[in-house]
Amino acid sequence: MKLRHTFITAVAGLRANKARSGLTILGIVIGITAIILVMSVGEGAKLMILDQVRIMGSRTIEVEPGRTPKGASDMMEIYTDSLRPRDVVALLNPANVPGLEELTPVVMKVETIAYGTETKRTTVMGASELIAEIMKLKVARGMFFSDEDIRSRAAVAVIGPKVKEKLFGASDALGQKIRIKNRVFRVVGELAPKGSTFFTVDEMVMVPYTTAQDYLLGIDYYHAIMVQAKTEELVPQVKKDIERTLREVHGITDPEKDDFHATTQADAIAIVGIITTILTVLLTSVAAVSLVVGGIGIMNIMLVSVTERTREVGLRKAIGATEGDILRQFLFESVALTGVGGLIGIALGALLSFLTTLVLRQFVSSGWGFSLPISAVILGVGVSTAVGVVFGLYPASIAARKNPIEALRYE
Amino acid sequence: MALLEVENLVKTYAEGKLQTPVLRGVSFRVETGEFLAIMGPSGSGKSTLLHILGFLDRQSSGSYRFDGKRLDDHSSVALARIRNRQMGFVFQSFNLLPRMDVYGNVRLPLMYSAYPEAQWDALTREAITAVGLEHRLRYDVNQLSGGERQRVAVARALVVKPRVIFADEPTGNLDTKSGRAVMDILQHLNEEHEHTIVLITHETSTAEYARRVIRVCDGQIESDRLVVNRRTGDGYRK
């Protein structure tokens, strides 16, 4: 029998038992959904961090509160208040960190920006004017805010090109008043497009960090301190000096009890590797369990189906079907089952990943992007097909070996 | 050359140490174009004989030549091919595939055959017309009466234009009238299209359509004689 007809026969067999077929593939759907979800969200995280690394430049060291994240619970320490003005003073002292060129405190908040009736929800970054140099930002029109604006807590903002486009369209933004969390800010500059995929500086609004602390956040500590080393070679030394200095200021003797951590761009890349590994292990275990369980379900239902259709098998053999024809027919059925499960899983995984991205953008970082790697789709299709073959082979071979006389006599 | 030729055919079923002989030395020949009825009480071995003739089972000893060739040592694939191209089967319980229409059921053997796909439709319609069911083409087989179902089964047996049709108690599940309709079709196929038909039955009224009757009892041939077809008054012309 030609493959096309084998396929049509198999699909007809499945459609006859829609509800049963649907329930059977649930395990496969869950397994593939897990694969797609983890790979897609993982890819988004990876791209975001790599993007950030690309933008920051290799001389940048980021100091953040909390010890180096070692597990999920450490992630929350990003909200601790251990980085304060006295740390900035200590780090700026050349006796402490001789390799340091410049630094800026950083605070972040996701806020709604409004001009007239136009609004845009995006990340507001509070920093000093030095952030322009550290992140290699260029001002297309107007100028960056100044040291004086920092000191006077001026309500001024520099907006990314996408913010400008959304709020002002073609008209001039310079000197206009925008609202951030119901406070009025004057636009003093527009950034030139930087064109990054995920960590979108283009969508950001920059304000003096002092202003952001007072007006937007109501805090007196920093979310991060960005340090620029004088040369790339000095980065490891500067990192050590930063750690020593901050431990001194914070009165910490045991590095295990650090309430901060310094990350170089090389560290960030290493973290990407760790995240990828963790995700791979997670993926493999979650997906493997549900796929094996799903596969056993498929095998079970196929065995039931083979028994129910004993007479059909007998008849097909009597009118000329070979063992190979019968084997292929039932194998196609199980592969069609798992294949459909795989496709549903891919769609569901992509949808969940997209929703997860929306939530992450809202609460973690507007730079988080949605990505569905083609490798995940290929893996999903491949694995679901393989499950169909592996778990369908035994029932199909039982069907193929049936004696036609016995089969035709079966009641 | 005879189409079917069996010589000293023996079939013994072994269950543990118990040997049950079903056929004990059966010999006969069937020429192309014959209409043969094999009769006998249940347990006489007539069904086993049909299974061996249809390559659904193998004899324990003795020889069976189909079209002059011994095929005992052929692979199951080769035998499946012969069943598909040269033989048609009609069973007592129809064995139609449910959830499939008349057209789909009749077309089924073609899907396993060497006929090019372009001819399938014409062959299928021709076979359905031959049993007079062209007005039921798209009917689900569950919507048909027993007699109609058996006619679908006959069309399915015909569709590949086989050299011999084996019918195993084809009227066993039918009332007298439907049974007659099915037998009329088989007789017509035999007379007009020279299809060789081997019929198994224990009903005398069904056997009356044949022109030769072999009686089997306890695994042996009791009698083998030419008969006059009482329905047409036609004798065996040879």
Interface residues (C-beta under 8 A of the other chain):
Chain A: M1 K2 H5 T9 A12 A16 R311 E312 G314 L315 R316 K317 A318 I319 G320 A321 T322 E323 G324 D325 P404 I405 L408
Chain B: H51 G54 L56 D57 S76 V77 A80 R81 R83 N84 R85 G88 F89 F91 N95 L97 R99 M100 L108 P109 M111 Y112 S113 E117 R156 V160
